[in-house]
Structures are given as C-alpha cells and as structure tokens.
Amino acid sequence: MLLPASAPEDQARAELVARLDMVPGLERMTEGRSALLWRVVPEGGEPSWARVESGAGVEPLAADRDALRPVVTTVPEGAEDRQVVLAEDASSGWRATLDGRPLEAVDPATTGGLQAFALGTDAGRLEVYHAADHRSGWMAAAGVTLVVYVLLAVPVRRRRAGTR
C-alpha cells in the first residue's frame, strides 16, 4: 500500500499511518519524503500459484504459469484428504495427472471457486496443465483455409481458344 506524502502537520494522515502500522498482515517497508509504503505479509506460509492442501497443512508447489505444463513435480505420499489447489478460477479445461493417471476435479464450491484436484495418498509425478479444447477445431479450420489459398495461388496453364 502506498500513501503519498502530505503536509507534516496533517493529523488525519498521522492517524492513518498509526492505524496501518497496527493492522496484522501489513508491514511497513519504507518511509521517504515522497511516500510511505507497506506490503502484505501472508499468513500461513508463502503464497504460490499451486499448492497441496490437507488436514496437515499447506505445501506450496513450484510452478511456472507461462509454461505449457505449469506444474511438473514429484509429490511424496500423504494424507487421504490431499488436494492440489490452483490460484485459478475453476474451468473444465484444467487437467491433472499423477504418474499419467487422471486426477478427479474437486467441486469448486468447496474451494472458493478455485480449480482443485483430489490427490489422494499416492506419491508420484504430478502434472497440471490446461487443455484448450476449442483450439484444435480452429487450428484445423486455419489449416484447411491455408491449403485452399495455396492451391488458388498455383499458376495454371490456359488452353488456347480453338485447340483441342
């Protein structure tokens, strides 16, 4: 949170600064002539795009959101109630596999609308990715269109009038 500077005798600003300093989860980062800056300190672990949640706690997973398969990691054995939870809205395009075996999606109503998969007790190689089902149809249509344009661009010999 950024609070721009104001006149030193501004009582309302001083009260706001005092209140912000007392808010749990906010930490003052810097104080300069031009502004004050606070940051949010997460409770219960580091924030992550993908995590494993269970009754035993939360474990963040290494993830690269821009990769074709954002989560590719090995998970150890764990509790029966383990879930892989993504910081993404639930969507039918998300897929998760454990050692190549598809994982069942969890009802978004139980995860606050986030995408989640039931992980179970098994250990193995976890992969999470988004399969864009609509993309393959568009790619096929674009390929057919390209072939038609190429065929139309190929020069064809003309027959002379009157010769057969």
C-alpha positions in Angstrom: 0.0 0.0 0.0 1.4 3.4 -1.0 0.5 6.5 1.0 1.6 9.7 -0.7 3.3 12.4 1.4 1.4 15.4 2.7 2.0 18.4 5.0 3.8 17.3 8.2 1.1 18.8 10.4 -1.7 16.6 8.7 -3.3 14.9 11.7 -5.6 12.7 9.6 -2.6 11.3 7.8 -0.8 10.6 11.1 -3.8 8.7 12.4 -4.0 6.7 9.2 -0.3 5.8 9.4 -0.7 4.7 13.0 -3.7 2.5 12.2 -1.9 0.9 9.2 1.1 0.1 11.4 -1.3 -1.8 13.7 -3.0 -3.9 11.0 -2.0 -7.5 11.2 -0.6 -8.7 7.9 0.8 -5.3 6.9 4.5 -4.5 7.2 6.0 -1.0 6.7 8.6 -1.3 4.0 10.0 2.2 3.6 9.4 5.8 4.6 10.7 8.5 2.4 10.0 12.2 1.7 7.5 11.4 -1.1 5.6 8.4 0.4 5.2 5.6 2.9 5.0 2.0 1.6 3.6 -1.1 3.3 3.5 -4.7 2.0 1.1 -7.5 2.7 2.7 -10.3 4.7 0.8 -13.6 4.1 -0.4 -15.6 7.0 0.2 -19.4 7.0 3.0 -19.7 4.5 4.3 -18.3 1.3 1.9 -17.5 -1.5 2.1 -19.8 -4.5 0.2 -20.4 -7.8 -0.2 -24.1 -7.0 -0.3 -25.8 -3.6 -1.1 -29.1 -1.9 -3.7 -28.7 0.9 -4.6 -31.3 3.5 -5.6 -31.5 7.1 -1.8 -31.5 7.9 -1.3 -28.1 6.3 -0.4 -26.4 3.1 2.7 -27.1 1.0 3.4 -24.7 -2.0 4.4 -26.3 -5.3 6.9 -24.9 -7.7 5.0 -23.6 -10.8 5.6 -21.6 -14.0 2.3 -20.1 -15.1 3.7 -19.3 -18.5 4.8 -22.8 -19.3 2.8 -25.3 -21.4 2.6 -27.5 -18.3 2.7 -25.1 -15.4 3.2 -27.8 -12.7 5.5 -30.7 -13.2 6.8 -32.0 -9.9 7.2 -35.1 -7.8 4.9 -35.4 -4.7 5.5 -37.7 -1.7 2.9 -39.9 -0.1 0.5 -38.1 2.1 -2.9 -37.9 3.7 -6.1 -39.1 2.0 -7.7 -35.6 2.0 -4.9 -34.0 0.0 -5.9 -31.7 -2.8 -3.9 -29.8 -5.5 -5.3 -26.2 -5.5 -4.5 -23.7 -8.2 -4.8 -19.9 -7.9 -7.1 -20.0 -11.0 -10.9 -20.0 -11.4 -12.4 -23.4 -11.9 -12.6 -24.4 -15.6 -13.3 -27.6 -17.5 -10.1 -27.1 -19.4 -7.8 -27.8 -16.4 -6.3 -31.3 -16.2 -4.1 -33.0 -13.6 -2.3 -36.4 -13.7 -0.4 -38.4 -11.2 2.0 -40.8 -12.9 -0.1 -40.5 -16.0 -3.4 -41.3 -14.2 -6.0 -38.5 -14.4 -7.0 -36.9 -11.1 -10.6 -36.1 -10.3 -11.6 -32.4 -10.1 -12.9 -31.2 -6.8 -16.2 -29.3 -6.6 -15.4 -25.5 -6.9 -17.9 -24.7 -4.2 -15.6 -26.4 -1.6 -12.5 -24.4 -2.7 -14.0 -20.9 -3.0 -14.3 -21.2 -6.8 -10.6 -22.2 -7.3 -9.6 -25.1 -9.5 -8.6 -28.2 -7.4 -7.9 -31.9 -7.8 -8.1 -34.8 -5.4 -4.6 -36.0 -4.9 -5.1 -38.9 -2.5 -2.3 -40.8 -0.7 -0.1 -41.9 -3.6 3.3 -40.5 -4.4 4.4 -39.8 -7.9 4.9 -37.4 -10.8 2.3 -34.6 -10.7 1.5 -32.7 -13.9 -1.1 -29.9 -14.1 -2.0 -28.3 -17.4 -4.8 -26.5 -19.3 -6.2 -28.3 -22.4 -7.8 -25.7 -24.7 -10.5 -28.0 -26.3 -11.7 -25.3 -28.6 -8.3 -24.6 -30.1 -7.9 -27.8 -32.1 -11.1 -27.0 -34.2 -9.8 -23.5 -35.0 -6.4 -24.9 -35.9 -7.9 -27.4 -38.3 -10.0 -24.7 -40.0 -7.0 -22.4 -40.3 -5.0 -25.3 -41.9 -7.8 -26.0 -44.5 -8.0 -22.3 -45.3 -4.2 -22.2 -45.8 -4.3 -25.2 -48.2 -7.1 -23.6 -50.2 -5.2 -20.3 -50.6 -2.0 -22.2 -51.6 -3.9 -24.1 -54.3 -5.6 -21.0 -55.6 -2.2 -19.3 -55.9 -0.6 -22.1 -58.0 -0.5 -20.9 -61.7 -2.4 -23.0 -64.1 -1.7 -23.2 -67.9 -4.5 -21.8 -70.0 -5.7 -23.6 -73.1 -5.7 -21.7 -76.4 -9.0 -21.0 -77.8 -9.9 -23.3 -80.7 -7.4 -26.0 -79.9 -8.5 -29.4 -78.6 
